[in-house]
Amino acid sequence: MEKLTDQQRRQWQIDGYLHLEGALSAQQVGFFNDEMDRVRALPGFEPDNNPELPIGHYAWLDHARDLDPNGFMDRRDLLGYHQAFIDLIDQAPVFDYIVDVMGPNIMLSMTQAIARPPTQKFPGYTHTDGGESLRSIRVSETSPPIAMKAMYLLTNVSEQDHGNLTVFPGTHMRPIPDHKDRVITPYSPGAAQLMGKAGDVYLFPHSLWHGPAMNRGKVTRNVLLYNYCQLWVRSYDHHNVPDIAQRCTPRQRRLLGDLGYDFRPGSYFYVPKDQEAVITG
Ligand SMILES: O=C(O)CCC(=O)C(=O)O
C-alpha cells in the first residue's frame, strides 16, 4: 500500500509528522462532535488522579467529571459507544497511510476523545507517547515507527493558543538533549503550533515530542485519537481482545489483536500467515 507522496515521505522522515486535510467529511465531524457530547454523560474510562498511581492511569466512572458540553473531557476506549468508532479504525484514506508508514504487522493500541475548553488555567504540556520509553528509543529515518497516532481534529484551529497540537519537528530523530533537566512546554524553543480545520488529521510517531497548547480562544477544541503499534507491542487500552470484536470485520478484529486462534505464549511474536492479506485486503 503506497500512499505517501515523495514529498510526504520526506516530511515524515525529517519533521516527524504529516497533516492530511479533509480526512473526515463535514457530516462525520458533526456526528463525532455530537457523540462526544453524548458520551460525556455515559460511564467510561476517565483520568484517575490518584497520586499513588503512576501518571496516565484511567478509572471507570459513571460519567465525565465535567458534564458541561463545553467542558473538559478525556475519555478512553471509545469503540463500544457507537459502530462509527469501530469503523474509524481502518477508514480510508488514513488507514492506508498508516499501513504505508508502519507496514502490515500492526494493531490498534488506543482510542481517545479529548475536549479542551478555553481556560486561563491550563498552560498546555509536552511529552512523548509510550511513557518514558519512547523518549530514549529511536528508530532510523527510513524505519517504520514502533507506534504512531492519528489525531482527528473535530474543531477548526486557525490561530495560535486555541488548543493546537504543538510539535517539536525532528525530535523523533533527535532527542531534546536536556529534557531531564528542565520541563519542556509548548512554549519551549523549537515548538511549532499546528493549525488545521475540523476533519483534518495529524499523523505522528509516539517518539515525537508533542502536546496541546493552551486554549485562549472562545471554543472548546475536540479531537479523536487512534493509536497503532507493531503487533508485538500490543494494545494499552485492552488486556484481551475486547467484546466489541463481534461487531468488527476480519481486518478490524485483527487490529484488535484477534489472531484467529486462542492466545498462547509466543502468539504475537511472529504474525499469523495471513497477516498481510488481512491488513491490505
Ligand atoms: O491535544 C490534546 O488534547 C492531547 C494530544 C496529545 O498530547 C496526545 O495525543 O498525546
The ligand as an SDF file (V2000), in Angstrom:
LIG
                    3D

 10  9  0  0  0  0  0  0  0  0999 V2000
   -4.2080   17.7530   22.2330 O   0  0  0  0  0  0  0  0  0  0  0  0
   -4.5330   17.0590   23.1820 C   0  0  0  0  0  0  0  0  0  0  0  0
   -5.5140   17.2880   23.8480 O   0  0  0  0  0  0  0  0  0  0  0  0
   -3.6850   15.9000   23.5600 C   0  0  0  0  0  0  0  0  0  0  0  0
   -2.8560   15.4290   22.4150 C   0  0  0  0  0  0  0  0  0  0  0  0
   -1.7020   14.6800   22.9180 C   0  0  0  0  0  0  0  0  0  0  0  0
   -0.9300   15.1730   23.6400 O   0  0  0  0  0  0  0  0  0  0  0  0
   -1.5120   13.3310   22.5460 C   0  0  0  0  0  0  0  0  0  0  0  0
   -2.1210   12.9210   21.5750 O   0  0  0  0  0  0  0  0  0  0  0  0
   -0.7410   12.5970   23.1780 O   0  0  0  0  0  0  0  0  0  0  0  0
  1  2  2  0
  2  3  1  0
  2  4  1  0
  4  5  1  0
  5  6  1  0
  6  7  2  0
  6  8  1  0
  8  9  2  0
  8 10  1  0
M  END
$$$$
